[in-house]
């Protein structure tokens, strides 16, 4: 637990200086009741709103996001330490996604033809109701919006339970939706603890649950949703393999590995965490990669030039350091970093571990911070075996000059996504989600918008 954690308040603490700058008391039972009642009442009206009008609402939200972009970016940086340039990009990505769904989403919700003769049957995509979303702190605007945008366009209402250290971001989003003219009750924010989450899941006015977070949180919430016979979509932890084969463009692979591992100070589920390099090019890759990581500027996240900021919470930095030290004690080699940075703020040195092998802590566990693990593969076949030797299966990358080889490897990777000659990322045009302990269900694209729809079969005149 964080040294500033509270069972009665959500606390905003600036990880760059350790100062608490806002506290938000957890809501009581009557507050939660009012929020759920508003969401239920909002659904009755919103579901009847034409899809074209809902799409127009997204366009207005894109404008509201851009109008409030700097305020939101500053809050992201203040609450969880994201470097300000990356925080601004996060807000813009949300605006772009609003516009993309406004343009393409209505067609995804249109009645779908079936092979039934004479066009006598079709599938209609109808909203489910009020969706409870339990969201994390690492992308406090984007993680919310990538789910809320398609859910709201589909006619659902959205009830946000955000991480307690980024409630300022939650309230800014609520205000932006209001500025955009979204009707009351369509986007609700609840500030509750675990007991309040359980109450909401059990409430009949909540139709389904979306969770992005840890395996432990996802498992607990999914169990409660299952007991209530409610659908849930889980996007949980990841330990993505980043495979570099001998014929890869090493300079490009190094650049991508650096971004894929150290963006957002390494606090990304979909990220290059296990860098698996074919033996023939391991020395060259290692030399280039370590040199590149040494160029990263670490410091005040409000300074544009700084690429790595503080970790979001002090307890997570302690946990990360414990994982690094455990891996070293298991026989790994420290090439760079490997320690907390002294002075004000919650900083951890960009770290590169070499000689990491299966069974070691940084191989089998998710390291959520600025630490890269280098793993040697004898050949492409061995690289696939190493990549799949994980309880996680969110995404992965393959670097090679042979597209056919890359596609063959992609088909064998036990992940929800594979990026060939590119680092993992989320994009509204394609689905994101995982397998194994990385969760189930999908967000974004037409898969995401239909996850929280009732695919209703309508068959005309079947006699």
C-alpha positions in Angstrom: 0.0 0.0 0.0 1.2 3.5 -0.8 2.5 5.5 2.1 -0.3 8.0 1.4 -3.0 5.4 0.8 -6.4 5.9 2.6 -9.5 3.8 3.2 -11.6 6.9 3.4 -10.3 9.3 0.7 -9.0 9.2 -2.9 -5.7 11.0 -2.7 -3.9 12.9 -5.6 -0.2 12.9 -4.9 2.3 14.4 -7.2 5.0 11.7 -7.7 7.5 14.3 -8.9 7.7 15.8 -5.4 5.7 13.6 -3.1 3.2 16.3 -2.2 -0.5 15.6 -1.7 -2.5 18.3 -3.6 -6.0 17.0 -3.4 -8.2 14.6 -1.4 -11.6 13.3 -2.4 -13.7 11.6 0.2 -15.1 8.3 -0.9 -18.9 8.4 -1.6 -21.4 7.0 0.8 -24.2 4.6 0.0 -26.7 7.3 -0.8 -24.2 9.0 -3.2 -23.7 5.8 -5.1 -27.4 5.3 -5.2 -27.9 8.7 -6.8 -25.2 8.0 -9.4 -26.7 4.6 -10.4 -30.2 6.1 -10.5 -29.0 8.9 -12.8 -27.2 6.4 -15.1 -30.3 4.2 -15.3 -32.6 7.2 -16.0 -30.1 8.5 -18.6 -30.1 5.2 -20.4 -33.9 5.3 -20.9 -33.5 8.5 -22.9 -30.1 7.9 -24.5 -30.9 4.5 -26.0 -33.7 6.2 -28.0 -31.4 9.0 -29.3 -30.6 8.4 -33.0 -27.2 7.0 -33.7 -26.5 10.0 -35.9 -27.1 12.3 -32.9 -24.9 10.2 -30.7 -22.1 10.5 -33.3 -22.5 14.2 -33.4 -22.0 14.2 -29.6 -18.7 12.5 -30.1 -17.6 15.2 -32.5 -18.5 17.8 -29.9 -16.5 15.8 -27.3 -13.5 15.9 -29.5 -13.8 19.7 -29.5 -14.2 19.8 -25.7 -11.1 17.6 -25.3 -9.0 19.9 -27.5 -10.3 23.0 -25.7 -9.3 21.5 -22.3 -6.2 19.7 -23.6 -3.6 21.6 -21.6 -5.6 21.5 -18.4 -6.1 17.7 -18.8 -2.4 17.1 -19.7 -1.3 19.1 -16.6 -3.6 17.0 -14.4 -2.3 13.7 -15.9 1.3 14.8 -15.2 0.5 16.1 -11.7 -1.4 13.0 -10.6 0.7 10.1 -12.1 3.9 11.7 -13.4 3.5 11.2 -17.1 5.9 13.4 -19.1 3.9 16.4 -20.3 4.6 15.8 -24.0 3.2 12.3 -23.7 0.2 13.6 -21.6 -0.7 16.0 -24.3 -0.5 13.3 -26.9 -2.8 11.1 -24.8 -5.6 13.8 -24.8 -5.2 14.3 -28.5 -5.5 10.5 -29.1 -8.8 10.6 -27.3 -10.1 13.4 -29.5 -9.0 11.6 -32.7 -10.8 8.5 -31.5 -14.0 10.4 -30.9 -13.9 11.6 -34.5 -13.0 8.2 -35.9 -16.0 6.5 -34.1 -18.3 9.4 -35.1 -17.4 8.7 -38.7 -17.2 4.9 -38.7 -19.2 3.8 -35.7 -22.7 4.2 -37.0 -22.1 1.7 -39.8 -20.9 -0.8 -37.1 -24.2 -0.5 -35.3 -26.4 -0.7 -38.5 -28.6 -3.8 -38.8 -26.5 -6.6 -40.3 -27.7 -8.9 -43.1 -27.7 -12.6 -42.7 -27.5 -15.5 -45.2 -31.2 -16.2 -44.6 -33.1 -16.4 -47.9 -34.9 -13.3 -49.2 -33.3 -11.1 -46.6 -35.8 -12.2 -44.1 -33.5 -12.0 -41.1 -31.1 -9.5 -39.8 -29.0 -8.8 -36.6 -29.6 -5.6 -34.7 -27.0 -4.2 -32.3 -28.8 -2.8 -29.3 -27.3 -1.2 -26.1 -27.2 -3.3 -22.9 -27.7 -0.5 -20.3 -25.4 1.1 -17.7 -21.8 -0.2 -17.9 -19.5 -0.1 -14.9 -15.9 0.6 -15.9 -13.1 0.1 -13.3 -10.1 1.9 -14.8 -6.4 2.2 -14.0 -4.1 5.2 -13.5 -1.4 4.7 -16.2 -3.4 6.3 -19.0 -6.0 8.1 -16.9 -7.8 9.8 -19.9 -7.2 7.3 -22.7 -8.1 4.1 -20.8 -11.4 5.6 -19.9 -12.2 7.1 -23.3 -11.2 4.1 -25.4 -14.0 2.2 -23.7 -16.5 5.0 -23.1 -16.5 6.3 -26.7 -17.9 3.2 -28.4 -20.1 2.3 -25.4 -21.8 5.7 -25.4 -22.1 5.7 -29.2 -23.8 2.3 -28.9 -26.5 3.8 -26.6 -25.2 2.6 -23.3 -24.5 4.8 -20.3 -21.0 4.7 -18.6 -20.3 4.6 -14.9 -16.6 5.3 -14.2 -14.9 4.0 -11.1 -11.4 5.4 -11.6 -8.1 4.6 -9.7 -8.0 6.7 -6.5 -4.8 8.5 -7.4 -6.3 10.0 -10.6 -9.7 11.2 -9.6 -8.8 14.7 -10.7 -8.6 13.3 -14.3 -12.0 11.6 -13.8 -13.7 14.8 -12.8 -12.1 16.7 -15.7 -13.5 14.1 -18.1 -17.0 14.4 -16.5 -16.8 18.2 -17.0 -15.7 17.9 -20.6 -18.6 15.6 -21.5 -20.9 18.1 -19.8 -19.4 20.9 -21.8 -19.9 18.9 -24.9 -23.6 18.7 -24.1 -23.9 15.0 -23.2 -27.2 14.5 -21.4 -27.3 13.9 -17.6 -26.6 10.4 -16.5 -24.8 9.2 -19.7 -21.3 9.6 -18.1 -21.2 9.2 -14.4 -18.2 9.2 -12.0 -18.3 7.3 -8.7 -15.6 7.6 -6.1 -15.8 4.4 -4.1 -13.7 1.8 -2.5 -13.9 -2.0 -3.0 -17.1 -2.3 -1.1 -18.8 0.3 -3.4 -17.5 -1.6 -6.5 -19.1 -4.8 -5.2 -22.3 -3.0 -4.5 -22.4 -1.5 -8.0 -21.7 -4.9 -9.6 -24.5 -6.5 -7.7 -27.0 -3.7 -8.5 -29.5 -4.7 -11.2 -29.1 -1.3 -12.9 -25.6 -2.3 -13.9 -25.7 -4.4 -17.0 -22.0 -5.3 -17.5 -18.5 -4.5 -16.3 -15.3 -3.5 -18.0 -12.0 -3.7 -16.2 -8.5 -2.6 -17.1 -6.0 -3.4 -14.4 -4.0 -6.1 -12.6 -4.7 -9.8 -12.8 -5.7 -9.8 -9.1 -8.2 -7.0 -9.5 -9.6 -8.4 -12.8 -10.0 -11.9 -11.3 -11.9 -10.6 -8.2 -14.2 -8.4 -10.2 -14.9 -11.0 -12.8 -15.9 -13.5 -10.1 -18.4 -11.0 -8.8 -19.7 -10.2 -12.2 -20.0 -13.9 -12.9 -22.0 -14.4 -9.7 -24.3 -11.7 -10.8 -24.5 -13.2 -14.3 -23.2 -10.1 -15.9 -20.8 -9.9 -18.9 -17.4 -8.5 -18.3 -14.4 -7.5 -20.5 -11.0 -7.7 -18.9 -7.7 -6.1 -20.1 -5.2 -7.1 -17.6 -1.4 -7.4 -17.2 1.1 -8.2 -19.9 4.7 -9.2 -20.4 5.0 -8.7 -24.1 7.7 -10.4 -26.1 9.8 -8.2 -28.4 11.4 -10.7 -30.8 14.5 -9.5 -32.8 15.7 -12.0 -35.4 19.1 -12.1 -37.0 18.0 -10.5 -40.3 16.2 -7.5 -38.5 17.1 -3.9 -39.1 18.8 -3.5 -35.7 18.8 0.3 -35.7 15.0 0.4 -36.2 14.5 -2.4 -33.7 16.5 -0.6 -31.1 14.5 2.6 -31.5 11.3 0.7 -31.2 12.4 -1.3 -28.2 13.4 1.9 -26.4 10.1 3.6 -27.1 8.1 0.4 -26.5 9.8 -0.2 -23.1 10.4 3.3 -21.6 7.4 5.3 -22.8 5.2 6.4 -19.9 8.2 5.5 -17.7 7.6 1.8 -18.6 4.1 1.8 -17.0 2.2 0.3 -19.9 0.4 -3.1 -20.1 1.0 -3.4 -23.8 4.8 -2.8 -23.9 8.1 -4.4 -24.9 9.0 -6.1 -21.6 10.8 -9.2 -22.6 13.3 -8.4 -25.4 14.1 -11.7 -27.0 17.1 -11.5 -29.4 18.5 -14.1 -31.7 22.0 -15.1 -30.5 23.9 -14.1 -33.7 23.0 -10.4 -33.3 22.6 -10.2 -29.5 26.0 -8.5 -28.9 25.3 -5.8 -31.5 21.8 -5.2 -30.4 22.8 -5.0 -26.8 25.5 -2.5 -27.5 23.1 -0.3 -29.5 20.2 -0.6 -27.1 22.2 0.2 -23.9 23.7 3.3 -25.7 20.2 4.4 -26.7 18.8 4.0 -23.2 21.7 6.0 -21.8 20.4 9.0 -23.9 17.0 9.1 -22.2 16.5 12.2 -20.1 15.0 11.5 -16.7 13.5 14.2 -14.5 10.7 16.7 -14.0 7.8 15.6 -16.2 6.8 19.1 -16.9 10.0 19.7 -18.8 9.4 18.8 -22.5 12.8 17.3 -23.0 12.4 14.7 -20.3 11.3 11.4 -21.6 11.1 9.4 -18.4 9.3 10.8 -15.4 8.6 9.5 -11.9 6.7 6.3 -11.3 3.2 6.9 -10.3 3.2 5.5 -6.8 6.0 4.9 -4.2 4.8 1.4 -3.4 5.1 0.4 -7.0 8.6 1.7 -7.2 9.5 -0.4 -4.2 7.9 -3.4 -5.8 9.8 -2.9 -9.0 13.1 -2.5 -7.3 12.4 -5.8 -5.4 11.8 -7.5 -8.7 15.0 -6.2 -10.2 17.1 -7.2 -7.2 15.5 -10.6 -7.2 16.3 -11.1 -10.8 20.0 -10.1 -10.2 20.2 -12.5 -7.3 18.9 -15.2 -9.7 21.9 -14.7 -12.0 21.0 -11.9 -14.4 23.5 -9.2 -15.3 23.0 -5.5 -14.7 24.0 -3.4 -17.7 22.4 -0.1 -16.7 20.5 1.4 -13.8 19.0 -0.9 -11.2 18.3 1.5 -8.4 15.9 4.2 -7.1 17.2 7.6 -7.8 18.0 9.7 -4.8 16.3 13.0 -4.1 12.9 14.4 -4.4 10.3 12.4 -6.3 9.5 8.8 -7.2 12.2 8.2 -9.9 13.7 4.9 -10.9 16.7 4.7 -13.1 16.2 3.3 -16.7 17.4 -0.2 -16.3 18.7 -2.9 -18.6 19.0 -6.5 -17.4 20.9 -9.1 -19.5 21.2 -12.9 -19.3 17.6 -13.1 -18.2 16.3 -16.7 -18.5 13.0 -18.6 -17.9 12.1 -18.9 -14.3 13.7 -15.6 -13.3 11.5 -13.0 -11.7 11.7 -10.5 -14.6 10.9 -13.3 -17.1 7.9 -14.7 -15.4 6.4 -11.6 -13.7 5.2 -8.3 -15.2 7.7 -5.4 -14.5 5.6 -2.2 -14.5 8.3 0.4 -14.8 11.4 1.5 -16.7 13.2 -1.9 -16.8 14.1 -3.9 -19.9 15.0 -7.6 -19.8 17.3 -9.0 -22.6 16.8 -12.7 -23.3 18.9 -14.7 -25.8 17.2 -17.1 -28.3 19.2 -19.7 -30.2 17.0 -19.3 -33.3 13.5 -18.3 -34.4 12.0 -21.5 -33.2 13.5 -20.9 -29.7 12.3 -17.3 -29.8 8.7 -18.5 -30.2 9.1 -20.9 -27.4 10.4 -18.2 -25.1 7.7 -15.8 -26.1 4.9 -18.2 -25.3 6.5 -19.3 -22.0 4.4 -16.8 -20.1 1.1 -16.7 -18.2 0.4 -13.5 -20.1 -0.8 -13.0 -23.7 -1.5 -9.4 -24.4 0.6 -8.5 -27.5 4.0 -9.0 -29.0 6.4 -7.7 -31.7 8.5 -9.5 -34.3 11.4 -7.9 -36.1 12.7 -9.5 -39.3 13.2 -8.7 -43.0 11.2 -11.8 -44.0 7.5 -11.0 -44.0 6.5 -14.6 -44.6 8.6 -15.7 -41.6 7.1 -12.9 -39.5 3.5 -14.0 -40.4 4.3 -17.6 -39.6 5.7 -16.6 -36.2 2.7 -14.3 -35.6 0.3 -17.2 -36.1 2.1 -19.2 -33.4 2.3 -16.4 -30.8 -0.2 -16.8 -27.9 -1.1 -13.1 -27.8 -4.1 -10.9 -28.7 -2.0 -8.8 -31.0 1.2 -9.1 -33.0 3.1 -6.1 -34.4 5.6 -6.9 -37.2 8.5 -4.5 -37.4 6.7 -2.1 -35.0 6.2 -1.7 -31.3 2.9 -2.6 -29.7 0.2 0.1 -29.5 -3.5 0.7 -29.4 -5.5 2.2 -32.3 -9.2 2.6 -32.8 -9.1 0.9 -36.1 -8.0 -2.5 -34.7 -9.1 -4.5 -31.6 -7.0 -4.7 -28.5 -7.2 -7.4 -25.8 -5.5 -10.5 -24.6 -5.5 -14.2 -23.9 -4.4 -16.3 -20.9 -4.1 -14.1 -17.8 -4.1 -11.0 -19.9 -7.9 -11.2 -19.9 -10.6 -11.7 -22.4 -12.9 -9.6 -24.7 -11.8 -6.8 -26.9 -11.8 -3.0 -27.0 -11.8 -0.7 -30.0 -12.8 -1.3 -33.7 -16.1 -2.9 -34.4 -15.3 -5.7 -31.9 -15.1 -3.2 -29.1 -18.4 -1.4 -29.9 -20.3 -4.7 -30.1 -18.9 -6.1 -26.9 -21.5 -4.2 -25.0 -24.4 -4.7 -27.4 -27.2 -7.2 -27.5 -26.8 -8.9 -30.9 -30.5 -9.3 -31.4 -31.7 -11.6 -34.2 -34.8 -10.4 -36.0 -36.5 -12.9 -38.4 -39.4 -11.7 -40.4 -42.3 -13.8 -41.4 -40.8 -17.2 -40.6 -43.7 -19.6 -41.2 
